[in-house]
Structures are given as C-alpha cells and as structure tokens.
Amino acid sequence: MAPHAGFWIVVSLMALAEAAIIVTALRMRVRQDSARGIVGSRAAEVVWTLLPVGLIAILIVMSYGAA
C-alpha cells in the first residue's frame, strides 16, 4: 500500500525545515568562550539538530512496517 500524497508533502516540508536548520547551525559564527559551557559549541549544535532527523527517519521506517 502506497503512502498518501499528503504524507510525501509533509515529509518533504519537514526535510526542508531540517535542512534549513542544519545550514543555519553550520553557518553560525560563535566566539569561543569557555565560561558559556556547551552553549555555542558547534559540535553540540550539529548533534542536537541532527537528532530529530534520525528520529523522524526511524518513525518513517517504522510506519512502513505498520501499514
């Protein structure tokens, strides 16, 4: 059973939003200040931006198994 057309519209919009967030996180310029801790850490920004992408991918794969 093929997914509804609306499903692909939602998936593509979410992918575009995630891509925009990733590009913004990578282009962000932050001065290194150890007093700020994890805030402003490029590695941390990329990780917690990519985490939702992985979760969404898992949900998509799981939804195919349930259909």
PyMOL Python script that loads the backbone (N, CA, C, O; Angstrom):
from pymol import cmd

cmd.read_pdbstr("""\
ATOM      1  N   MET A   1       0.849  -1.186   0.000  1.00  0.00           N
ATOM      2  CA  MET A   1       0.000   0.000   0.000  1.00  0.00           C
ATOM      3  C   MET A   1       0.887   1.239   0.000  1.00  0.00           C
ATOM      4  O   MET A   1       1.740   1.401   0.873  1.00  0.00           O
ATOM      5  N   ALA A   2       0.684   2.099  -0.967  1.00  0.00           N
ATOM      6  CA  ALA A   2       1.498   3.309  -1.114  1.00  0.00           C
ATOM      7  C   ALA A   2       0.995   4.392  -0.159  1.00  0.00           C
ATOM      8  O   ALA A   2      -0.204   4.497   0.100  1.00  0.00           O
ATOM      9  N   PRO A   3       1.925   5.193   0.360  1.00  0.00           N
ATOM     10  CA  PRO A   3       1.512   6.285   1.247  1.00  0.00           C
ATOM     11  C   PRO A   3       0.690   7.328   0.484  1.00  0.00           C
ATOM     12  O   PRO A   3       0.835   7.493  -0.728  1.00  0.00           O
ATOM     13  N   HIS A   4      -0.146   8.003   1.200  1.00  0.00           N
ATOM     14  CA  HIS A   4      -0.974   9.076   0.654  1.00  0.00           C
ATOM     15  C   HIS A   4      -0.075  10.214   0.186  1.00  0.00           C
ATOM     16  O   HIS A   4       1.017  10.400   0.723  1.00  0.00           O
ATOM     17  N   ALA A   5      -0.518  10.974  -0.805  1.00  0.00           N
ATOM     18  CA  ALA A   5       0.272  12.087  -1.342  1.00  0.00           C
ATOM     19  C   ALA A   5       0.577  13.121  -0.260  1.00  0.00           C
ATOM     20  O   ALA A   5       1.643  13.738  -0.273  1.00  0.00           O
ATOM     21  N   GLY A   6      -0.348  13.312   0.671  1.00  0.00           N
ATOM     22  CA  GLY A   6      -0.121  14.266   1.756  1.00  0.00           C
ATOM     23  C   GLY A   6       1.059  13.880   2.622  1.00  0.00           C
ATOM     24  O   GLY A   6       1.756  14.742   3.158  1.00  0.00           O
ATOM     25  N   PHE A   7       1.282  12.577   2.760  1.00  0.00           N
ATOM     26  CA  PHE A   7       2.423  12.083   3.530  1.00  0.00           C
ATOM     27  C   PHE A   7       3.727  12.605   2.938  1.00  0.00           C
ATOM     28  O   PHE A   7       4.597  13.082   3.666  1.00  0.00           O
ATOM     29  N   TRP A   8       3.861  12.512   1.614  1.00  0.00           N
ATOM     30  CA  TRP A   8       5.093  12.956   0.968  1.00  0.00           C
ATOM     31  C   TRP A   8       5.257  14.467   1.039  1.00  0.00           C
ATOM     32  O   TRP A   8       6.380  14.967   1.100  1.00  0.00           O
ATOM     33  N   ILE A   9       4.156  15.191   1.033  1.00  0.00           N
ATOM     34  CA  ILE A   9       4.236  16.647   1.178  1.00  0.00           C
ATOM     35  C   ILE A   9       4.767  16.991   2.566  1.00  0.00           C
ATOM     36  O   ILE A   9       5.649  17.839   2.701  1.00  0.00           O
ATOM     37  N   VAL A  10       4.239  16.341   3.590  1.00  0.00           N
ATOM     38  CA  VAL A  10       4.686  16.598   4.962  1.00  0.00           C
ATOM     39  C   VAL A  10       6.150  16.195   5.126  1.00  0.00           C
ATOM     40  O   VAL A  10       6.927  16.928   5.737  1.00  0.00           O
ATOM     41  N   VAL A  11       6.529  15.046   4.590  1.00  0.00           N
ATOM     42  CA  VAL A  11       7.919  14.592   4.707  1.00  0.00           C
ATOM     43  C   VAL A  11       8.853  15.565   4.008  1.00  0.00           C
ATOM     44  O   VAL A  11       9.912  15.888   4.545  1.00  0.00           O
ATOM     45  N   SER A  12       8.487  16.041   2.822  1.00  0.00           N
ATOM     46  CA  SER A  12       9.361  16.969   2.111  1.00  0.00           C
ATOM     47  C   SER A  12       9.459  18.312   2.831  1.00  0.00           C
ATOM     48  O   SER A  12      10.532  18.914   2.864  1.00  0.00           O
ATOM     49  N   LEU A  13       8.356  18.789   3.407  1.00  0.00           N
ATOM     50  CA  LEU A  13       8.414  20.048   4.157  1.00  0.00           C
ATOM     51  C   LEU A  13       9.277  19.911   5.410  1.00  0.00           C
ATOM     52  O   LEU A  13      10.027  20.823   5.756  1.00  0.00           O
ATOM     53  N   MET A  14       9.167  18.772   6.084  1.00  0.00           N
ATOM     54  CA  MET A  14       9.997  18.552   7.267  1.00  0.00           C
ATOM     55  C   MET A  14      11.471  18.444   6.882  1.00  0.00           C
ATOM     56  O   MET A  14      12.339  18.942   7.599  1.00  0.00           O
ATOM     57  N   ALA A  15      11.752  17.802   5.762  1.00  0.00           N
ATOM     58  CA  ALA A  15      13.132  17.690   5.297  1.00  0.00           C
ATOM     59  C   ALA A  15      13.703  19.067   4.965  1.00  0.00           C
ATOM     60  O   ALA A  15      14.854  19.357   5.290  1.00  0.00           O
ATOM     61  N   LEU A  16      12.907  19.912   4.322  1.00  0.00           N
ATOM     62  CA  LEU A  16      13.357  21.274   4.022  1.00  0.00           C
ATOM     63  C   LEU A  16      13.615  22.073   5.297  1.00  0.00           C
ATOM     64  O   LEU A  16      14.599  22.808   5.384  1.00  0.00           O
ATOM     65  N   ALA A  17      12.741  21.931   6.274  1.00  0.00           N
ATOM     66  CA  ALA A  17      12.926  22.647   7.538  1.00  0.00           C
ATOM     67  C   ALA A  17      14.190  22.174   8.246  1.00  0.00           C
ATOM     68  O   ALA A  17      14.956  22.989   8.761  1.00  0.00           O
ATOM     69  N   GLU A  18      14.409  20.868   8.274  1.00  0.00           N
ATOM     70  CA  GLU A  18      15.616  20.333   8.917  1.00  0.00           C
ATOM     71  C   GLU A  18      16.870  20.779   8.173  1.00  0.00           C
ATOM     72  O   GLU A  18      17.879  21.105   8.798  1.00  0.00           O
ATOM     73  N   ALA A  19      16.811  20.795   6.844  1.00  0.00           N
ATOM     74  CA  ALA A  19      17.964  21.251   6.064  1.00  0.00           C
ATOM     75  C   ALA A  19      18.280  22.714   6.364  1.00  0.00           C
ATOM     76  O   ALA A  19      19.445  23.093   6.480  1.00  0.00           O
ATOM     77  N   ALA A  20      17.236  23.529   6.490  1.00  0.00           N
ATOM     78  CA  ALA A  20      17.447  24.944   6.812  1.00  0.00           C
ATOM     79  C   ALA A  20      18.068  25.102   8.196  1.00  0.00           C
ATOM     80  O   ALA A  20      18.934  25.954   8.395  1.00  0.00           O
ATOM     81  N   ILE A  21      17.634  24.294   9.142  1.00  0.00           N
ATOM     82  CA  ILE A  21      18.199  24.357  10.491  1.00  0.00           C
ATOM     83  C   ILE A  21      19.666  23.932  10.471  1.00  0.00           C
ATOM     84  O   ILE A  21      20.501  24.555  11.126  1.00  0.00           O
ATOM     85  N   ILE A  22      19.981  22.885   9.728  1.00  0.00           N
ATOM     86  CA  ILE A  22      21.365  22.400   9.648  1.00  0.00           C
ATOM     87  C   ILE A  22      22.266  23.441   9.006  1.00  0.00           C
ATOM     88  O   ILE A  22      23.364  23.697   9.500  1.00  0.00           O
ATOM     89  N   VAL A  23      21.815  24.048   7.907  1.00  0.00           N
ATOM     90  CA  VAL A  23      22.616  25.079   7.240  1.00  0.00           C
ATOM     91  C   VAL A  23      22.835  26.259   8.182  1.00  0.00           C
ATOM     92  O   VAL A  23      23.943  26.791   8.255  1.00  0.00           O
ATOM     93  N   THR A  24      21.813  26.667   8.891  1.00  0.00           N
ATOM     94  CA  THR A  24      21.936  27.779   9.832  1.00  0.00           C
ATOM     95  C   THR A  24      22.905  27.439  10.952  1.00  0.00           C
ATOM     96  O   THR A  24      23.719  28.278  11.339  1.00  0.00           O
ATOM     97  N   ALA A  25      22.833  26.211  11.482  1.00  0.00           N
ATOM     98  CA  ALA A  25      23.732  25.807  12.565  1.00  0.00           C
ATOM     99  C   ALA A  25      25.178  25.772  12.086  1.00  0.00           C
ATOM    100  O   ALA A  25      26.085  26.149  12.829  1.00  0.00           O
ATOM    101  N   LEU A  26      25.402  25.326  10.861  1.00  0.00           N
ATOM    102  CA  LEU A  26      26.769  25.256  10.343  1.00  0.00           C
ATOM    103  C   LEU A  26      27.334  26.628  10.007  1.00  0.00           C
ATOM    104  O   LEU A  26      28.542  26.837  10.115  1.00  0.00           O
ATOM    105  N   ARG A  27      26.489  27.561   9.605  1.00  0.00           N
ATOM    106  CA  ARG A  27      26.960  28.902   9.247  1.00  0.00           C
ATOM    107  C   ARG A  27      27.084  29.834  10.445  1.00  0.00           C
ATOM    108  O   ARG A  27      27.640  30.927  10.335  1.00  0.00           O
ATOM    109  N   MET A  28      26.562  29.399  11.591  1.00  0.00           N
ATOM    110  CA  MET A  28      26.575  30.233  12.784  1.00  0.00           C
ATOM    111  C   MET A  28      28.017  30.537  13.211  1.00  0.00           C
ATOM    112  O   MET A  28      28.856  29.639  13.273  1.00  0.00           O
ATOM    113  N   ARG A  29      28.281  31.765  13.494  1.00  0.00           N
ATOM    114  CA  ARG A  29      29.610  32.162  13.960  1.00  0.00           C
ATOM    115  C   ARG A  29      29.524  32.519  15.438  1.00  0.00           C
ATOM    116  O   ARG A  29      28.789  33.420  15.842  1.00  0.00           O
ATOM    117  N   VAL A  30      30.291  31.793  16.220  1.00  0.00           N
ATOM    118  CA  VAL A  30      30.260  31.989  17.667  1.00  0.00           C
ATOM    119  C   VAL A  30      31.690  32.127  18.158  1.00  0.00           C
ATOM    120  O   VAL A  30      32.570  31.358  17.770  1.00  0.00           O
ATOM    121  N   ARG A  31      31.909  33.106  19.007  1.00  0.00           N
ATOM    122  CA  ARG A  31      33.222  33.248  19.633  1.00  0.00           C
ATOM    123  C   ARG A  31      33.373  32.194  20.715  1.00  0.00           C
ATOM    124  O   ARG A  31      32.434  31.930  21.465  1.00  0.00           O
ATOM    125  N   GLN A  32      34.538  31.599  20.797  1.00  0.00           N
ATOM    126  CA  GLN A  32      34.797  30.582  21.817  1.00  0.00           C
ATOM    127  C   GLN A  32      34.965  31.254  23.175  1.00  0.00           C
ATOM    128  O   GLN A  32      35.843  32.097  23.359  1.00  0.00           O
ATOM    129  N   ASP A  33      34.128  30.877  24.106  1.00  0.00           N
ATOM    130  CA  ASP A  33      34.169  31.406  25.460  1.00  0.00           C
ATOM    131  C   ASP A  33      33.882  30.248  26.396  1.00  0.00           C
ATOM    132  O   ASP A  33      32.749  29.772  26.473  1.00  0.00           O
ATOM    133  N   SER A  34      34.901  29.792  27.106  1.00  0.00           N
ATOM    134  CA  SER A  34      34.745  28.616  27.959  1.00  0.00           C
ATOM    135  C   SER A  34      33.742  28.852  29.097  1.00  0.00           C
ATOM    136  O   SER A  34      33.211  27.889  29.652  1.00  0.00           O
ATOM    137  N   ALA A  35      33.479  30.093  29.445  1.00  0.00           N
ATOM    138  CA  ALA A  35      32.526  30.380  30.518  1.00  0.00           C
ATOM    139  C   ALA A  35      31.090  30.058  30.103  1.00  0.00           C
ATOM    140  O   ALA A  35      30.225  29.874  30.960  1.00  0.00           O
ATOM    141  N   ARG A  36      30.832  29.990  28.802  1.00  0.00           N
ATOM    142  CA  ARG A  36      29.478  29.719  28.312  1.00  0.00           C
ATOM    143  C   ARG A  36      29.140  28.242  28.345  1.00  0.00           C
ATOM    144  O   ARG A  36      27.968  27.884  28.233  1.00  0.00           O
ATOM    145  N   GLY A  37      30.116  27.384  28.492  1.00  0.00           N
ATOM    146  CA  GLY A  37      29.859  25.950  28.546  1.00  0.00           C
ATOM    147  C   GLY A  37      29.493  25.388  27.194  1.00  0.00           C
ATOM    148  O   GLY A  37      30.176  25.657  26.206  1.00  0.00           O
ATOM    149  N   ILE A  38      28.419  24.607  27.131  1.00  0.00           N
ATOM    150  CA  ILE A  38      28.030  23.936  25.890  1.00  0.00           C
ATOM    151  C   ILE A  38      27.325  24.870  24.913  1.00  0.00           C
ATOM    152  O   ILE A  38      27.282  24.578  23.717  1.00  0.00           O
ATOM    153  N   VAL A  39      26.778  25.973  25.382  1.00  0.00           N
ATOM    154  CA  VAL A  39      26.087  26.911  24.508  1.00  0.00           C
ATOM    155  C   VAL A  39      27.101  27.513  23.551  1.00  0.00           C
ATOM    156  O   VAL A  39      28.122  28.055  23.973  1.00  0.00           O
ATOM    157  N   GLY A  40      26.814  27.415  22.265  1.00  0.00           N
ATOM    158  CA  GLY A  40      27.718  27.950  21.262  1.00  0.00           C
ATOM    159  C   GLY A  40      28.699  26.922  20.743  1.00  0.00           C
ATOM    160  O   GLY A  40      29.511  27.239  19.873  1.00  0.00           O
ATOM    161  N   SER A  41      28.650  25.709  21.245  1.00  0.00           N
ATOM    162  CA  SER A  41      29.522  24.658  20.756  1.00  0.00           C
ATOM    163  C   SER A  41      28.973  24.144  19.431  1.00  0.00           C
ATOM    164  O   SER A  41      27.859  23.623  19.380  1.00  0.00           O
ATOM    165  N   ARG A  42      29.746  24.286  18.361  1.00  0.00           N
ATOM    166  CA  ARG A  42      29.272  23.891  17.042  1.00  0.00           C
ATOM    167  C   ARG A  42      28.941  22.400  16.995  1.00  0.00           C
ATOM    168  O   ARG A  42      27.932  22.007  16.409  1.00  0.00           O
ATOM    169  N   ALA A  43      29.779  21.573  17.606  1.00  0.00           N
ATOM    170  CA  ALA A  43      29.524  20.124  17.603  1.00  0.00           C
ATOM    171  C   ALA A  43      28.201  19.805  18.293  1.00  0.00           C
ATOM    172  O   ALA A  43      27.421  18.987  17.804  1.00  0.00           O
ATOM    173  N   ALA A  44      27.953  20.451  19.427  1.00  0.00           N
ATOM    174  CA  ALA A  44      26.696  20.214  20.149  1.00  0.00           C
ATOM    175  C   ALA A  44      25.506  20.701  19.327  1.00  0.00           C
ATOM    176  O   ALA A  44      24.471  20.036  19.292  1.00  0.00           O
ATOM    177  N   GLU A  45      25.635  21.841  18.671  1.00  0.00           N
ATOM    178  CA  GLU A  45      24.551  22.374  17.843  1.00  0.00           C
ATOM    179  C   GLU A  45      24.210  21.408  16.714  1.00  0.00           C
ATOM    180  O   GLU A  45      23.036  21.162  16.437  1.00  0.00           O
ATOM    181  N   VAL A  46      25.235  20.862  16.063  1.00  0.00           N
ATOM    182  CA  VAL A  46      25.003  19.937  14.951  1.00  0.00           C
ATOM    183  C   VAL A  46      24.356  18.650  15.463  1.00  0.00           C
ATOM    184  O   VAL A  46      23.436  18.127  14.835  1.00  0.00           O
ATOM    185  N   VAL A  47      24.831  18.139  16.598  1.00  0.00           N
ATOM    186  CA  VAL A  47      24.280  16.887  17.131  1.00  0.00           C
ATOM    187  C   VAL A  47      22.815  17.053  17.476  1.00  0.00           C
ATOM    188  O   VAL A  47      22.000  16.227  17.066  1.00  0.00           O
ATOM    189  N   TRP A  48      22.448  18.092  18.217  1.00  0.00           N
ATOM    190  CA  TRP A  48      21.044  18.180  18.610  1.00  0.00           C
ATOM    191  C   TRP A  48      20.164  18.717  17.488  1.00  0.00           C
ATOM    192  O   TRP A  48      18.944  18.785  17.637  1.00  0.00           O
ATOM    193  N   THR A  49      20.770  19.099  16.369  1.00  0.00           N
ATOM    194  CA  THR A  49      19.989  19.388  15.171  1.00  0.00           C
ATOM    195  C   THR A  49      19.748  18.111  14.369  1.00  0.00           C
ATOM    196  O   THR A  49      18.662  17.918  13.822  1.00  0.00           O
ATOM    197  N   LEU A  50      20.748  17.243  14.299  1.00  0.00           N
ATOM    198  CA  LEU A  50      20.616  16.001  13.532  1.00  0.00           C
ATOM    199  C   LEU A  50      19.811  14.933  14.271  1.00  0.00           C
ATOM    200  O   LEU A  50      19.272  14.026  13.638  1.00  0.00           O
ATOM    201  N   LEU A  51      19.723  15.024  15.579  1.00  0.00           N
ATOM    202  CA  LEU A  51      18.976  14.029  16.350  1.00  0.00           C
ATOM    203  C   LEU A  51      17.513  13.917  15.900  1.00  0.00           C
ATOM    204  O   LEU A  51      17.038  12.799  15.699  1.00  0.00           O
ATOM    205  N   PRO A  52      16.784  15.016  15.736  1.00  0.00           N
ATOM    206  CA  PRO A  52      15.402  14.895  15.258  1.00  0.00           C
ATOM    207  C   PRO A  52      15.305  14.280  13.858  1.00  0.00           C
ATOM    208  O   PRO A  52      14.340  13.581  13.550  1.00  0.00           O
ATOM    209  N   VAL A  53      16.311  14.544  13.009  1.00  0.00           N
ATOM    210  CA  VAL A  53      16.311  13.954  11.671  1.00  0.00           C
ATOM    211  C   VAL A  53      16.351  12.431  11.786  1.00  0.00           C
ATOM    212  O   VAL A  53      15.621  11.730  11.087  1.00  0.00           O
ATOM    213  N   GLY A  54      17.203  11.930  12.667  1.00  0.00           N
ATOM    214  CA  GLY A  54      17.281  10.487  12.875  1.00  0.00           C
ATOM    215  C   GLY A  54      15.998   9.915  13.427  1.00  0.00           C
ATOM    216  O   GLY A  54      15.552   8.849  13.001  1.00  0.00           O
ATOM    217  N   LEU A  55      15.401  10.615  14.371  1.00  0.00           N
ATOM    218  CA  LEU A  55      14.141  10.144  14.944  1.00  0.00           C
ATOM    219  C   LEU A  55      13.023  10.118  13.906  1.00  0.00           C
ATOM    220  O   LEU A  55      12.222   9.184  13.874  1.00  0.00           O
ATOM    221  N   ILE A  56      12.971  11.135  13.065  1.00  0.00           N
ATOM    222  CA  ILE A  56      11.954  11.168  12.016  1.00  0.00           C
ATOM    223  C   ILE A  56      12.181  10.042  11.025  1.00  0.00           C
ATOM    224  O   ILE A  56      11.226   9.407  10.577  1.00  0.00           O
ATOM    225  N   ALA A  57      13.444   9.785  10.675  1.00  0.00           N
ATOM    226  CA  ALA A  57      13.748   8.687   9.752  1.00  0.00           C
ATOM    227  C   ALA A  57      13.314   7.351  10.340  1.00  0.00           C
ATOM    228  O   ALA A  57      12.770   6.504   9.633  1.00  0.00           O
ATOM    229  N   ILE A  58      13.551   7.167  11.618  1.00  0.00           N
ATOM    230  CA  ILE A  58      13.130   5.923  12.287  1.00  0.00           C
ATOM    231  C   ILE A  58      11.616   5.783  12.266  1.00  0.00           C
ATOM    232  O   ILE A  58      11.095   4.698  12.006  1.00  0.00           O
ATOM    233  N   LEU A  59      10.908   6.871  12.538  1.00  0.00           N
ATOM    234  CA  LEU A  59       9.449   6.843  12.510  1.00  0.00           C
ATOM    235  C   LEU A  59       8.909   6.527  11.117  1.00  0.00           C
ATOM    236  O   LEU A  59       7.917   5.809  10.982  1.00  0.00           O
ATOM    237  N   ILE A  60       9.558   7.060  10.083  1.00  0.00           N
ATOM    238  CA  ILE A  60       9.136   6.772   8.720  1.00  0.00           C
ATOM    239  C   ILE A  60       9.312   5.299   8.407  1.00  0.00           C
ATOM    240  O   ILE A  60       8.416   4.670   7.843  1.00  0.00           O
ATOM    241  N   VAL A  61      10.461   4.745   8.769  1.00  0.00           N
ATOM    242  CA  VAL A  61      10.714   3.324   8.522  1.00  0.00           C
ATOM    243  C   VAL A  61       9.722   2.472   9.298  1.00  0.00           C
ATOM    244  O   VAL A  61       9.198   1.494   8.765  1.00  0.00           O
ATOM    245  N   MET A  62       9.457   2.827  10.546  1.00  0.00           N
ATOM    246  CA  MET A  62       8.516   2.071  11.351  1.00  0.00           C
ATOM    247  C   MET A  62       7.088   2.167  10.815  1.00  0.00           C
ATOM    248  O   MET A  62       6.317   1.213  10.924  1.00  0.00           O
ATOM    249  N   SER A  63       6.737   3.314  10.238  1.00  0.00           N
ATOM    250  CA  SER A  63       5.383   3.471   9.710  1.00  0.00           C
ATOM    251  C   SER A  63       5.150   2.588   8.501  1.00  0.00           C
ATOM    252  O   SER A  63       4.020   2.162   8.260  1.00  0.00           O
ATOM    253  N   TYR A  64       6.181   2.305   7.742  1.00  0.00           N
ATOM    254  CA  TYR A  64       6.022   1.389   6.601  1.00  0.00           C
ATOM    255  C   TYR A  64       5.743  -0.029   7.096  1.00  0.00           C
ATOM    256  O   TYR A  64       4.988  -0.769   6.465  1.00  0.00           O
ATOM    257  N   GLY A  65       6.340  -0.406   8.205  1.00  0.00           N
ATOM    258  CA  GLY A  65       6.111  -1.736   8.762  1.00  0.00           C
ATOM    259  C   GLY A  65       4.708  -1.896   9.322  1.00  0.00           C
ATOM    260  O   GLY A  65       4.176  -3.006   9.353  1.00  0.00           O
ATOM    261  N   ALA A  66       4.104  -0.805   9.764  1.00  0.00           N
ATOM    262  CA  ALA A  66       2.771  -0.867  10.369  1.00  0.00           C
ATOM    263  C   ALA A  66       1.665  -0.849   9.327  1.00  0.00           C
ATOM    264  O   ALA A  66       0.532  -1.229   9.624  1.00  0.00           O
ATOM    265  N   ALA A  67       1.972  -0.414   8.118  1.00  0.00           N
ATOM    266  CA  ALA A  67       0.925  -0.276   7.084  1.00  0.00           C
ATOM    267  C   ALA A  67       0.525  -1.548   6.457  1.00  0.00           C
ATOM    268  O   ALA A  67      -0.340  -1.559   5.581  1.00  0.00           O
TER     269      ALA A  67
END
""", "prot")
cmd.dss("prot")
cmd.show_as("cartoon", "prot")
cmd.util.cbc("prot")
cmd.orient("prot")
